[in-house]
Amino acid sequence: MTGRDHGGQDNSLRALFTPKLVTVLREGYGLAELRRDAIAGLTVAIVALPLSMAIAIASGLPPSHGLFAAMVGGFIVSALGGSRFQIGGPAGAFIVLVATTVATHGPGGMLLATAMAGVILLVGGFLRLGTYIRFIPYPVTVGFTAGIALLIAASQMKDMLGLAMPGGDPPALLPKVQALWAAAPGLNPLAVAVALAVIILIAGMKKLRPNWPHYLIALVLVSALVQLAGFQVETIESRFGGVPAALPSFSMPPVTLALVLDLLPTAFTFALLGAIESLLSAVVADGMTGRRHRSNSELVAQGVANIGSAFTGGMVVTGTIARTATNVRAGAHGPVAGILHALFLGLFILVAAPLLGLVPLAALAGLLLVVAWNMAERHEFGRLLASSRGDALVLLTTFLLTIFEDLTIGITAGVALGGILFIIRMAEAGGVAQDVLTFDVADSARPGRQPYEPGAGVPVYRMEGALFFGVASAIGAVLDAAPARGHPLVLDLGAVPFLDSTGARTLVDAAARARAKGLGFWVASANPAVRRALLKAGIRTHRPHFRATVSDALADIAEADGADNGGAGRNGGAVPPVTGQISA
């Protein structure tokens, strides 16, 4: 099965599933690239070390589960994945799900569910289901992410406050709040002080020294202070007996038919969230670097990584946005950085295991509260609430169901509600589309539409139809490559009757990339509703130029070029615009 898409990209089966590691090595790999990857891998390992322990402990597991997941899963994700920069490992998004599974089925049941999720991801990748993960509406993603962040924060209150809860820490939110209130008289002020010290140190370093490994530095400083002062707070060693100075080894989780059937819904939830998180992380890396990931190859790697993690005493593995972004900012060249990050983690365990046991649990709780705060996407949550009643309804439905019912129910309900609202919007937009076409100035010979005037040789992208979550990813893929041409970007939206928040976010991201390259961004012929949606989505930050017609936009560009080139303009102003049509 071979073929190429309209952009000349190889869509053969082999190309779709070739790991990016193979691609990078084929391009040529030498000492300079290895040096960059080694520095990035060490940087990410320093960030991953405290996070992996904190996530495992918050999930009701010994810290070794998180460390082994980061080592084995991180190695496999980088070696087999479809993203150059993806860093795999345990993620905060899974804390509540894993904790619930451990409480119900024990660590062995969690490992079996992780292996089953790996098989589901593996099959999903080979069936090319990664393509369809992109169709989840943006308000759904923001809603369940904010819900998970709230649940993570609630799960850390016990250790942050130093509370003893003989009856256990209930996983559900309302029973948890009741249990915390009942245990409140036993509050430990020293534990609160330790957690607050970590939060303050992380926030301060992030502002004053953003390139420093603030998580690790904060834990080291606070842990040293606790030991020197002799504070009576619970540590990793006092609860779990320390961190073993050993590398992961093969171990088979318990398997029975009854347990497999019982864990099947949990495994599907693990797989769904893992697919969403890993592909979101890959998209973030694409936006930071201008590269494109292979979504189905990434799912296959995530599947193998979860199977490997389950059989080596780890936990659920996925792509981690914060660590992936750190990898990019540290100057990684390719997947070798992720492989080295896993090896560095193994070295840290062998060398520093006795010291890791001295870390206070309240300090790890403070760290995870910072993670939850960063996960919550507060600004996007508020922006979506104000954007439209439909987006606000989808957002709040997903958010509330995630925190009070179940993540899978929240995502399913959000997607279903988003689909219903899309149908309603399409029905309402039918008349609008006919009116818009009469004033648009475009490049086709369609009745009522005039050809573009000769312009400055810049690309003009004409979009047709509703720009909604189902097509936003495809349009984003086309616009991603536009800044690489070095020309201003002109969008003709005259035939777009409306766009939802996912479509608006796609265009805002395109404007951000154009601005990052120092290029202009023009929006032409947008109707008032489309323009309002873009402004509410925050496009104003990236200084777009709104014009009534494409000809007005091209005239602006030609005038600016003429001023820069002594009146000659780019290519003498004789080359007509390069036009492309994107049908939504």
C-alpha positions as a printed NumPy array, in Angstrom:
array([[  0.   ,   0.   ,   0.   ],
       [  1.754,   3.131,  -1.215],
       [  0.929,   6.664,  -2.18 ],
       [  1.622,  10.283,  -1.572],
       [ -0.619,  13.026,  -0.239],
       [ -1.167,  16.347,  -1.944],
       [  1.875,  17.81 ,  -0.228],
       [  4.159,  15.119,  -1.63 ],
       [  4.454,  13.229,   1.658],
       [  4.992,   9.482,   1.432],
       [  1.876,   7.739,   2.777],
       [  3.067,   4.159,   2.245],
       [  2.477,   1.682,   5.048],
       [  6.219,   1.494,   5.686],
       [  6.546,   5.296,   5.93 ],
       [  3.538,   5.619,   8.245],
       [  5.023,   3.197,  10.791],
       [  8.733,   3.939,  10.474],
       [ 10.045,   5.129,  13.867],
       [ 11.417,   8.654,  13.856],
       [ 14.656,   7.241,  15.278],
       [ 15.22 ,   5.463,  11.951],
       [ 14.422,   8.674,  10.059],
       [ 16.877,  10.704,  12.146],
       [ 19.669,   8.146,  11.747],
       [ 19.115,   8.028,   7.978],
       [ 19.528,  11.8  ,   7.821],
       [ 23.005,  11.455,   9.31 ],
       [ 23.981,  11.373,  12.96 ],
       [ 27.349,  12.422,  14.369],
       [ 29.08 ,  13.627,  17.504],
       [ 27.51 ,  17.095,  17.335],
       [ 24.   ,  15.614,  17.342],
       [ 24.928,  13.149,  20.088],
       [ 26.241,  15.989,  22.25 ],
       [ 22.946,  17.908,  21.858],
       [ 20.902,  14.799,  22.665],
       [ 23.057,  13.933,  25.688],
       [ 22.587,  17.4  ,  27.201],
       [ 18.832,  17.32 ,  26.525],
       [ 18.521,  13.745,  27.855],
       [ 20.305,  14.643,  31.095],
       [ 18.129,  17.734,  31.519],
       [ 14.917,  15.757,  31.038],
       [ 16.09 ,  12.98 ,  33.362],
       [ 16.656,  15.546,  36.123],
       [ 13.07 ,  16.757,  35.618],
       [ 11.622,  13.232,  35.299],
       [ 13.247,  11.83 ,  38.457],
       [ 11.13 ,  13.674,  41.072],
       [  8.007,  13.686,  38.905],
       [  8.085,   9.93 ,  38.335],
       [  8.379,   9.239,  42.062],
       [  5.684,  11.769,  42.951],
       [  3.202,  10.392,  40.406],
       [  3.714,   6.8  ,  41.57 ],
       [  3.303,   7.694,  45.259],
       [  0.195,   9.787,  44.522],
       [ -1.2  ,   6.753,  42.686],
       [ -0.837,   4.571,  45.792],
       [  2.326,   2.812,  44.561],
       [  5.949,   2.664,  45.72 ],
       [  8.178,   5.178,  43.898],
       [  9.977,   2.406,  42.002],
       [  6.862,   1.891,  39.836],
       [  7.119,   5.427,  38.491],
       [ 10.885,   5.255,  38.008],
       [ 10.721,   1.909,  36.172],
       [  7.876,   3.196,  33.964],
       [  9.954,   6.247,  33.036],
       [ 13.001,   4.083,  32.27 ],
       [ 11.427,   1.227,  30.308],
       [  8.494,   3.116,  28.831],
       [ 10.546,   6.209,  28.067],
       [ 13.185,   4.119,  26.278],
       [ 10.625,   2.308,  24.107],
       [  8.613,   5.442,  23.258],
       [ 11.744,   7.189,  21.985],
       [ 13.086,   4.125,  20.16 ],
       [  9.854,   3.212,  18.348],
       [  7.731,   6.381,  18.419],
       [  6.515,   8.614,  15.624],
       [  7.706,  11.879,  17.205],
       [ 11.285,  13.139,  17.206],
       [ 10.99 ,  14.723,  20.63 ],
       [  8.392,  12.76 ,  22.591],
       [  9.349,  11.813,  26.163],
       [  7.365,   8.919,  27.565],
       [  6.751,   8.078,  31.192],
       [  4.152,   8.207,  33.964],
       [  1.853,  11.224,  33.737],
       [ -0.128,  13.169,  36.301],
       [ -3.288,  12.679,  34.238],
       [ -3.346,   9.012,  35.281],
       [ -3.015,   9.515,  39.037],
       [ -6.705,   9.214,  39.866],
       [ -7.324,   6.322,  37.456],
       [ -4.308,   4.344,  38.657],
       [ -5.07 ,   5.047,  42.331],
       [ -8.632,   3.775,  41.872],
       [ -7.386,   0.631,  40.114],
       [ -4.761,  -0.053,  42.799],
       [ -7.356,   0.43 ,  45.549],
       [ -9.748,  -1.983,  43.836],
       [ -7.474,  -4.613,  42.294],
       [ -4.075,  -4.044,  43.868],
       [ -0.775,  -3.296,  42.098],
       [ -0.99 ,  -6.599,  40.196],
       [ -4.363,  -5.672,  38.73 ],
       [ -3.001,  -2.261,  37.743],
       [ -0.08 ,  -3.918,  35.914],
       [ -2.428,  -6.267,  34.071],
       [ -4.683,  -3.351,  33.058],
       [ -1.583,  -1.512,  31.828],
       [ -0.549,  -4.481,  29.672],
       [ -4.087,  -4.772,  28.286],
       [ -4.109,  -1.053,  27.501],
       [ -0.83 ,  -1.565,  25.653],
       [ -2.402,  -4.243,  23.476],
       [ -5.375,  -1.946,  22.755],
       [ -3.045,   0.897,  21.774],
       [ -0.991,  -1.444,  19.608],
       [ -4.075,  -2.636,  17.733],
       [ -5.405,   0.924,  17.478],
       [ -2.16 ,   2.095,  15.929],
       [ -2.087,  -0.668,  13.318],
       [ -5.745,   0.091,  12.503],
       [ -4.707,   3.765,  12.056],
       [ -7.118,   4.98 ,  14.714],
       [ -4.644,   7.69 ,  15.691],
       [ -6.116,   9.759,  12.891],
       [ -9.478,   9.892,  14.674],
       [ -8.145,  10.991,  18.063],
       [ -7.712,  14.41 ,  16.427],
       [-11.495,  14.764,  16.129],
       [-12.002,  15.326,  19.86 ],
       [-13.276,  18.921,  20.269],
       [-11.021,  21.413,  21.999],
       [-13.518,  22.171,  24.841],
       [-13.57 ,  18.443,  25.664],
       [ -9.778,  18.345,  25.944],
       [ -9.674,  21.431,  28.148],
       [-12.607,  20.163,  30.244],
       [-11.234,  16.736,  31.123],
       [ -7.711,  18.114,  31.634],
       [ -9.033,  20.68 ,  34.12 ],
       [-11.089,  17.973,  35.834],
       [ -8.045,  15.727,  36.195],
       [ -6.028,  18.661,  37.566],
       [ -8.654,  19.278,  40.258],
       [ -8.695,  15.598,  41.213],
       [ -4.881,  15.532,  41.431],
       [ -4.904,  18.568,  43.716],
       [ -7.536,  16.945,  45.954],
       [ -5.503,  13.714,  46.101],
       [ -2.486,  15.595,  47.493],
       [ -4.278,  17.242,  50.412],
       [ -3.676,  14.284,  52.747],
       [  0.129,  14.386,  52.407],
       [  0.322,  18.16 ,  52.151],
       [ -1.547,  18.551,  55.443],
       [  0.194,  15.589,  57.072],
       [ -3.117,  13.916,  57.926],
       [ -3.567,  10.389,  59.238],
       [ -6.578,   8.694,  57.614],
       [ -6.993,   5.185,  59.093],
       [ -9.981,   4.52 ,  56.876],
       [ -7.975,   5.249,  53.745],
       [ -8.134,   8.088,  51.231],
       [-11.311,   7.65 ,  49.13 ],
       [-10.72 ,   8.084,  45.361],
       [-14.06 ,   9.834,  44.659],
       [-14.059,  13.605,  45.175],
       [-16.981,  14.124,  47.568],
       [-16.106,  11.223,  49.919],
       [-12.485,  12.433,  49.843],
       [-13.504,  15.929,  50.943],
       [-15.591,  14.456,  53.766],
       [-12.701,  12.23 ,  54.9  ],
       [-10.258,  15.14 ,  54.82 ],
       [-12.609,  17.271,  56.896],
       [-12.988,  14.502,  59.459],
       [ -9.193,  14.131,  59.713],
       [ -8.492,  17.898,  59.789],
       [ -7.894,  18.084,  63.59 ],
       [ -4.734,  16.011,  63.065],
       [ -3.144,  18.576,  60.742],
       [  0.677,  18.679,  60.881],
       [  1.935,  22.292,  60.539],
       [  5.43 ,  21.079,  59.605],
       [  4.055,  19.126,  56.625],
       [  2.148,  22.203,  55.466],
       [  5.315,  24.312,  55.787],
       [  7.333,  21.774,  53.774],
       [  4.762,  21.673,  50.965],
       [  4.461,  25.472,  50.849],
       [  8.258,  25.816,  50.79 ],
       [  8.435,  23.572,  47.71 ],
       [  5.653,  25.502,  45.964],
       [  7.292,  28.871,  46.696],
       [ 10.735,  27.677,  45.579],
       [  9.397,  26.242,  42.321],
       [  7.37 ,  29.377,  41.541],
       [ 10.292,  31.649,  42.367],
       [ 12.843,  29.726,  40.293],
       [ 10.423,  29.425,  37.392],
       [ 10.168,  33.21 ,  37.315],
       [ 13.785,  34.142,  38.075],
       [ 15.669,  31.164,  36.621],
       [ 13.308,  29.469,  34.148],
       [ 16.021,  27.215,  32.699],
       [ 16.973,  25.663,  36.033],
       [ 15.562,  22.215,  37.031],
       [ 13.314,  23.809,  39.641],
       [ 11.482,  20.594,  40.682],
       [ 14.688,  18.79 ,  41.601],
       [ 16.349,  21.807,  43.232],
       [ 13.279,  22.505,  45.366],
       [ 13.084,  18.871,  46.546],
       [ 16.807,  18.715,  47.323],
       [ 16.81 ,  21.977,  49.311],
       [ 13.665,  21.195,  51.291],
       [ 14.688,  17.567,  51.938],
       [ 18.089,  18.721,  53.22 ],
       [ 16.43 ,  21.283,  55.495],
       [ 14.037,  18.661,  56.893],
       [ 16.91 ,  16.283,  57.677],
       [ 19.122,  18.966,  59.22 ],
       [ 16.313,  20.399,  61.343],
       [ 14.983,  16.98 ,  62.337],
       [ 11.392,  17.779,  61.332],
       [  8.95 ,  14.967,  62.071],
       [  7.311,  14.507,  58.686],
       [  6.65 ,  11.343,  56.708],
       [  9.245,  10.481,  54.03 ],
       [  9.499,   7.967,  51.184],
       [ 11.657,   5.771,  53.425],
       [  9.269,   5.841,  56.381],
       [  6.283,   4.831,  54.245],
       [  7.815,   2.574,  51.577],
       [ 11.133,   1.518,  53.044],
       [ 13.148,   3.607,  50.609],
       [ 13.917,   3.282,  46.903],
       [ 15.646,   0.039,  45.837],
       [ 19.031,   0.55 ,  44.155],
       [ 18.137,  -1.876,  41.371],
       [ 17.17 ,  -1.773,  37.723],
       [ 13.809,  -3.126,  36.498],
       [ 13.523,  -6.862,  35.889],
       [ 10.929,  -9.043,  34.184],
       [  7.887,  -9.935,  36.257],
       [  4.576, -11.388,  35.117],
       [  1.401,  -9.747,  36.473],
       [ -1.295, -12.154,  37.693],
       [ -3.666, -13.211,  34.912],
       [ -7.062, -14.894,  35.179],
       [ -9.974, -14.741,  32.769],
       [-12.235, -13.236,  35.431],
       [ -9.671, -10.522,  36.223],
       [ -9.162,  -9.729,  32.532],
       [-12.895,  -9.259,  32.005],
       [-13.177,  -7.184,  35.174],
       [-10.296,  -4.914,  34.111],
       [-11.386,  -4.485,  30.492],
       [-13.182,  -1.134,  31.035],
       [-10.203,   0.159,  32.998],
       [ -7.815,  -0.919,  30.24 ],
       [ -9.887,   0.898,  27.611],
       [ -9.861,   4.032,  29.774],
       [ -6.088,   3.784,  30.182],
       [ -5.716,   3.353,  26.418],
       [ -8.042,   6.227,  25.535],
       [ -6.401,   8.701,  27.888],
       [ -2.943,   7.483,  26.904],
       [ -3.69 ,   7.988,  23.214],
       [ -5.084,  11.477,  23.786],
       [ -2.234,  12.58 ,  26.064],
       [  0.529,  11.186,  23.847],
       [ -0.832,  12.708,  20.636],
       [ -1.448,  16.056,  22.364],
       [  2.155,  15.981,  23.541],
       [  3.364,  15.177,  20.021],
       [  1.312,  18.08 ,  18.641],
       [  2.895,  20.424,  21.202],
       [  6.346,  19.276,  20.068],
       [  5.332,  19.826,  16.438],
       [  4.229,  23.362,  17.223],
       [  7.527,  24.124,  18.972],
       [  9.737,  22.702,  16.228],
       [  7.794,  22.845,  12.949],
       [  8.063,  19.043,  12.579],
       [  5.221,  16.581,  11.97 ],
       [  4.714,  13.419,  13.996],
       [  3.318,  10.097,  12.763],
       [  0.269,   9.556,  14.929],
       [ -0.28 ,   5.848,  14.262],
       [  3.399,   5.014,  14.691],
       [  3.222,   6.884,  18.005],
       [  0.255,   4.775,  19.147],
       [  2.133,   1.578,  18.302],
       [  5.115,   2.754,  20.359],
       [  2.854,   3.694,  23.263],
       [  1.332,   0.229,  23.123],
       [  4.698,  -1.552,  23.215],
       [  5.875,   0.819,  25.975],
       [  2.899,   0.003,  28.205],
       [  3.37 ,  -3.729,  27.689],
       [  7.053,  -3.356,  28.54 ],
       [  6.29 ,  -1.237,  31.592],
       [  3.7  ,  -3.72 ,  32.854],
       [  6.156,  -6.638,  32.654],
       [  8.924,  -4.754,  34.482],
       [  7.003,  -3.482,  37.506],
       [  6.158,  -0.028,  36.142],
       [  2.826,   1.67 ,  35.583],
       [  0.886,   3.337,  32.764],
       [  3.069,   5.188,  30.246],
       [  2.134,   8.008,  27.896],
       [  3.666,  11.027,  26.208],
       [  4.33 ,  13.754,  28.771],
       [  3.82 ,  17.313,  27.597],
       [  6.016,  19.085,  30.173],
       [  8.97 ,  16.718,  29.768],
       [  8.642,  16.757,  25.98 ],
       [  8.651,  20.564,  25.96 ],
       [ 11.712,  20.514,  28.251],
       [ 13.402,  18.17 ,  25.79 ],
       [ 12.783,  20.584,  22.905],
       [ 13.905,  23.636,  24.876],
       [ 17.076,  21.806,  25.952],
       [ 18.093,  21.537,  22.277],
       [ 17.382,  17.847,  21.526],
       [ 18.135,  16.733,  17.981],
       [ 15.973,  13.626,  17.947],
       [ 14.8  ,  10.463,  19.76 ],
       [ 18.268,   9.596,  21.053],
       [ 17.696,  12.267,  23.726],
       [ 14.714,  10.309,  25.06 ],
       [ 16.698,   7.067,  25.044],
       [ 19.539,   8.712,  26.973],
       [ 17.042,  10.21 ,  29.445],
       [ 15.952,   6.644,  30.318],
       [ 19.562,   5.514,  30.762],
       [ 20.38 ,   8.519,  32.953],
       [ 17.394,   7.664,  35.167],
       [ 18.793,   4.164,  35.633],
       [ 22.132,   5.65 ,  36.637],
       [ 20.444,   7.99 ,  39.146],
       [ 18.66 ,   5.034,  40.776],
       [ 21.851,   3.027,  41.145],
       [ 23.832,   5.953,  42.561],
       [ 21.346,   7.966,  44.614],
       [ 18.676,   5.481,  45.799],
       [ 19.449,   5.935,  49.545],
       [ 19.117,   9.719,  49.226],
       [ 15.802,   9.455,  47.35 ],
       [ 14.248,   7.779,  50.386],
       [ 14.8  ,  10.959,  52.433],
       [ 12.391,  13.052,  50.352],
       [  9.349,  14.155,  52.444],
       [  5.972,  13.12 ,  51.072],
       [  4.681,  16.628,  51.79 ],
       [  7.381,  17.969,  49.447],
       [  6.193,  15.648,  46.666],
       [  2.616,  16.765,  47.362],
       [  3.682,  20.385,  46.895],
       [  5.357,  19.452,  43.62 ],
       [  2.212,  17.747,  42.327],
       [  0.071,  20.722,  43.324],
       [  2.263,  22.814,  41.021],
       [  1.808,  20.184,  38.282],
       [ -1.978,  20.295,  38.758],
       [ -1.983,  24.094,  38.647],
       [ -0.071,  24.053,  35.367],
       [ -2.308,  21.321,  33.916],
       [ -5.543,  23.163,  34.578],
       [ -5.266,  25.545,  31.563],
       [ -7.083,  28.197,  33.554],
       [ -6.879,  30.875,  30.86 ],
       [ -8.248,  28.564,  28.171],
       [-11.01 ,  27.42 ,  30.522],
       [-12.116,  31.019,  31.108],
       [-11.803,  31.893,  27.425],
       [-13.998,  28.971,  26.369],
       [-16.605,  29.858,  28.976],
       [-16.828,  33.326,  27.428],
       [-16.607,  32.252,  23.783],
       [-20.101,  30.803,  23.217],
       [-22.852,  29.055,  25.122],
       [-22.288,  25.867,  23.115],
       [-18.573,  25.644,  23.887],
       [-19.234,  26.506,  27.53 ],
       [-21.843,  23.724,  27.736],
       [-19.453,  21.126,  26.265],
       [-16.629,  22.334,  28.531],
       [-18.642,  22.25 ,  31.754],
       [-20.312,  18.932,  30.92 ],
       [-16.955,  17.262,  30.361],
       [-15.402,  18.916,  33.421],
       [-18.206,  18.067,  35.856],
       [-18.635,  14.482,  34.659],
       [-14.868,  13.938,  34.894],
       [-14.684,  15.032,  38.526],
       [-17.975,  13.569,  39.775],
       [-18.44 ,  10.484,  37.605],
       [-15.719,   9.091,  35.364],
       [-13.194,  10.293,  32.786],
       [-14.524,   8.041,  30.027],
       [-18.092,   9.198,  30.643],
       [-16.924,  12.827,  30.583],
       [-15.08 ,  12.47 ,  27.27 ],
       [-17.889,  10.451,  25.65 ],
       [-20.557,  12.921,  26.73 ],
       [-18.445,  15.897,  25.652],
       [-17.787,  14.491,  22.177],
       [-21.449,  13.529,  21.716],
       [-22.631,  16.951,  22.85 ],
       [-20.071,  18.621,  20.595],
       [-21.405,  16.631,  17.627],
       [-25.001,  17.634,  18.381],
       [-24.058,  21.297,  18.685],
       [-22.17 ,  21.089,  15.401],
       [-25.274,  19.803,  13.621],
       [-27.315,  22.64 ,  15.124],
       [-24.714,  25.223,  14.104],
       [-24.569,  23.869,  10.558],
       [-28.336,  24.122,  10.276],
       [-28.241,  27.723,  11.517],
       [-25.297,  28.661,   9.271],
       [-26.817,  27.543,   5.972],
       [-28.279,  30.95 ,   5.1  ],
       [-25.226,  32.801,   6.294],
       [-22.964,  30.957,   3.846],
       [-25.042,  32.12 ,   0.846],
       [-24.839,  35.761,   1.939],
       [-21.126,  35.628,   2.573],
       [-20.289,  34.396,  -0.914],
       [-21.792,  37.477,  -2.572],
       [-19.273,  39.895,  -1.063],
       [-16.181,  37.703,  -1.079],
       [-13.373,  38.434,  -3.511],
       [-11.69 ,  35.176,  -4.389],
       [ -9.764,  33.319,  -7.079],
       [-12.376,  31.058,  -8.643],
       [-14.776,  31.677, -11.497],
       [-17.806,  30.791,  -9.39 ],
       [-20.749,  33.166,  -9.914],
       [-20.543,  36.167,  -7.625],
       [-16.821,  35.653,  -6.982],
       [-14.159,  37.605,  -8.841],
       [-10.551,  36.497,  -9.367],
       [ -7.863,  37.862,  -7.093],
       [ -5.907,  40.84 ,  -8.35 ],
       [ -2.258,  40.107,  -9.17 ],
       [ -0.396,  40.319,  -5.885],
       [  2.983,  39.998,  -4.312],
       [  3.634,  36.297,  -4.85 ],
       [  2.456,  35.318,  -1.387],
       [  0.39 ,  32.218,  -0.59 ],
       [ -3.35 ,  32.717,  -0.244],
       [ -5.261,  29.917,   1.476],
       [ -8.971,  29.874,   0.692],
       [-11.116,  27.802,   3.048],
       [-14.595,  26.58 ,   2.285],
       [-17.204,  25.24 ,   4.673],
       [-17.465,  25.126,   8.435],
       [-14.133,  25.032,  10.22 ],
       [-14.901,  22.726,  13.151],
       [-13.162,  20.083,  15.23 ],
       [-13.579,  17.373,  12.591],
       [-11.445,  19.188,   9.995],
       [ -9.312,  21.451,  12.167],
       [ -6.413,  18.995,  12.323],
       [ -6.216,  18.574,   8.549],
       [ -6.284,  22.335,   8.001],
       [ -3.716,  22.814,  10.748],
       [ -1.397,  20.37 ,   8.986],
       [ -1.526,  22.499,   5.817],
       [ -1.007,  25.78 ,   7.663],
       [  1.836,  24.352,   9.771],
       [  4.125,  24.306,   6.746],
       [  3.201,  27.795,   5.54 ],
       [  5.697,  29.842,   7.631],
       [  8.549,  27.733,   6.232],
       [  8.086,  29.5  ,   2.873],
       [  9.104,  32.801,   4.417],
       [  6.075,  34.667,   3.035],
       [  3.268,  36.451,   4.863],
       [  0.229,  34.235,   5.373],
       [ -3.131,  35.263,   3.902],
       [ -6.335,  33.372,   4.755],
       [ -9.469,  33.87 ,   2.707],
       [-12.355,  32.996,   5.044],
       [-15.151,  34.362,   2.902],
       [-16.661,  30.909,   2.395],
       [-16.399,  29.876,   6.05 ],
       [-19.858,  30.363,   7.588],
       [-18.667,  29.664,  11.148],
       [-15.865,  28.101,  13.147],
       [-15.967,  26.462,  16.553],
       [-13.39 ,  26.843,  19.319],
       [-11.227,  24.02 ,  17.922],
       [-11.138,  25.672,  14.491],
       [-10.437,  29.055,  16.047],
       [ -7.577,  27.569,  18.076],
       [ -6.101,  26.097,  14.87 ],
       [ -5.998,  29.529,  13.215],
       [ -4.666,  31.19 ,  16.377],
       [ -1.849,  28.629,  16.441],
       [ -1.086,  29.385,  12.772],
       [ -0.938,  33.092,  13.583],
       [  1.409,  32.364,  16.499],
       [  3.759,  30.384,  14.258],
       [  3.756,  33.146,  11.647],
       [  4.545,  35.767,  14.263],
       [  7.324,  33.607,  15.713],
       [  8.904,  33.604,  12.244],
       [  8.509,  37.384,  11.96 ],
       [  5.861,  37.046,   9.227],
       [  2.603,  38.926,   8.762],
       [ -0.771,  37.213,   9.134],
       [ -3.82 ,  38.458,   7.205],
       [ -7.438,  37.343,   7.57 ],
       [ -9.642,  38.388,   4.656],
       [-13.403,  38.352,   4.057],
       [-14.277,  36.893,   7.467],
       [-17.89 ,  37.42 ,   8.463],
       [-18.571,  39.097,  11.829],
       [-19.263,  35.812,  13.651],
       [-15.998,  34.25 ,  12.453],
       [-14.065,  37.382,  13.367],
       [-15.621,  37.456,  16.852],
       [-14.725,  33.802,  17.401],
       [-11.097,  34.465,  16.442],
       [-10.854,  37.473,  18.742],
       [-12.338,  35.52 ,  21.656],
       [ -9.831,  32.732,  21.   ],
       [ -7.   ,  35.209,  21.564],
       [ -5.773,  35.87 ,  18.03 ],
       [ -5.306,  39.565,  18.859],
       [ -2.166,  38.622,  20.823],
       [ -0.446,  37.651,  17.573],
       [ -1.282,  40.926,  15.771],
       [ -3.344,  39.732,  12.797],
       [ -4.522,  42.073,  10.028],
       [ -8.24 ,  41.821,   9.246],
       [ -9.23 ,  43.041,   5.759],
       [-12.505,  43.117,   3.871],
       [-11.106,  41.334,   0.808],
       [ -8.069,  39.347,  -0.246],
       [ -7.159,  42.127,  -2.694],
       [ -6.935,  44.563,   0.225],
       [ -4.615,  42.18 ,   2.051],
       [ -2.401,  41.683,  -1.002],
       [ -2.304,  45.444,  -1.569],
       [ -1.107,  45.913,   2.033],
       [  1.656,  43.39 ,   1.506],
       [  2.696,  44.884,  -1.831],
       [  2.777,  48.364,  -0.299],
       [  4.932,  47.153,   2.593],
       [  7.283,  45.359,   0.204],
       [  7.465,  48.406,  -1.991],
       [  8.476,  50.548,   0.96 ],
       [ 11.121,  47.996,   1.964],
       [ 12.539,  47.601,  -1.566],
       [ 12.51 ,  51.15 ,  -2.831],
       [  9.129,  50.823,  -4.487],
       [  9.923,  47.675,  -6.48 ],
       [  7.948,  45.291,  -4.295],
       [  8.672,  41.593,  -4.06 ],
       [  9.287,  40.171,  -7.554],
       [  8.366,  43.528,  -9.023],
       [  4.719,  42.997,  -8.085],
       [  4.211,  41.02 , -11.296],
       [  3.845,  37.531,  -9.907],
       [  0.257,  36.507,  -9.124],
       [ -0.524,  35.055,  -5.72 ],
       [  0.05 ,  31.386,  -5.068],
       [ -3.391,  30.132,  -4.136],
       [ -4.469,  26.973,  -2.415],
       [ -7.94 ,  25.744,  -1.52 ],
       [ -8.783,  23.992,   1.708],
       [-12.249,  22.514,   1.802],
       [-13.585,  22.245,   5.298]])
